[in-house]
Each structure stands twice: as C-alpha cells, then as structure tokens.
Amino acid sequence: MTLKLFDSRSSALRDFKPLKNGEVGIYLCGATVQSAPHLGHLRSALVYDQLRRWLVASGYKVSLIRNVTDIDDKVLDNAKAEDRPWWELAFKYEQLFSESYRRLDIAAPTYEPRATANITEMISLIQLLIENGHAYQVEGFADVYFSAASWKEYGELTNQKADDLIDDSEAQARGKKNPRDFALWKSHKDSEPKDAAWNSPFGLGRPGWHIECSAMSVKYLGTKFDIHGGG
C-alpha cells in the first residue's frame, strides 16, 4: 500500500518516497521542558509514534530524532518563579514528559538530544550563517539575528508571505534590522543565572529557540532527511 503524506509546502497529499531506499529519517520538535505536558505535546508525539510504527511494519529502518529544549526564556522564568536552578526545573519536567510518553505506550525515539548538549554545533551553524550573509551580530553586543530578507524563500514551507506575518514580541529588540529577523544567539543578562550562558565568538550568551532544532537535525540526520515534523 502506498503511503501518502500531506506536504505543507505544496498543500497537497504526496506519495511518500524516501531519499534512501529502505531507510527513513524523521525529525520531530520535542518538548520545551518549562512546565508539565499538555494534550497538544502528547498528541504530537503520538502521531509520529504511529507513523514510525507503520513505517517499521512496512519494512523501513527508521531514525526518529525528538529533541528536548532544556534552555529557553520560559525555562529561566519558571525556574525563578519556583525558586530553583533552571537545570533542575528542566530535568524535573523532562522526567514528567518521559513518564507521560510511557503511560501512553509511545516508544522512545532513536535519539533524544538535549539542546544544552549541542551548543557547539549551534555556534558553528550561526558562524556559517554569518559567513554566508544570512545572519548578523549587533554591534557592541553578543546578540545575533537571522536576516529574513537575505532568504528569498522565507516562508515558503508554509506558503506564507513575509509581509503578511505579524510582528512578534521582540520585533523592536535591540539592534534588530527587520521585525522579521529572529534571534540565533542572545546576550547574557545580569538578571539571568551565570550557568545559563556559554562562551562563543559572539560573546557570552545562549542560543535562540530556532537555531536549536536546526543544529540538532543536521547533526543526527544530515542536511537532507525525509520528514520534518516541526521545529
């Protein structure tokens, strides 16, 4: 039986044909472990668990990567509100997510990398984007932004036009050249824990949310893989 998947880029059902015969690579945006899981988190994991099981039953060797975002603005904010170290809060909720997956009989992914274990890869990718003219550092600060205007296909995967997008809460952030640009690296703030920052060529700071999945998907699946489930 031919498997058909809905392609968000073409807005149509397409016959599934893997890039490599007999093998399938899937990247799924996993949990940002800032608080307890809700139905939406578990639905996402369940859907891709079902897809993976079908592919395995159909004879494919499947590599499913589902990350854990364990450093994020909300992780830091919630840790401060609970008066505990950010890494302790992240681990607490990571364990709660894992237990919820088990209770629903959702199989463990092939790999479940944490964002904080892949900072080196994120820094390298940011450097590459800067070198290729797709990112810029704010003068005098460690902040680095992706330049949306530099990528003419920006928004094509979801059939959105850049001019139609609504500005986010950081649209007027320091040094941002365009409201569509988003953070790849964020300067460390005095109000944030010292251990929530890493040294980089740009300065002391931490990764922005978007670059995390980009770096981890490439590390574990390469620059081309079959199914991208968000992130």
Secondary structure by P-SEA (a helix, b strand, c coil): cbbbbbbcccccccccccccccbbbbbbbcccccccccaaaaaaaaaaaaaaaaaaaaccbbbbbbbbbcccaaaaaaaaaacccaaaaaaaaaaaaaaaaaaaccccccccccccccaaaaaaaaaaaaaaccccccccccbbbbcccccccccccccccccccccccccccccccccccccccccccccccccccccccccbbbbcccaaaaaaaaacccccccccccc
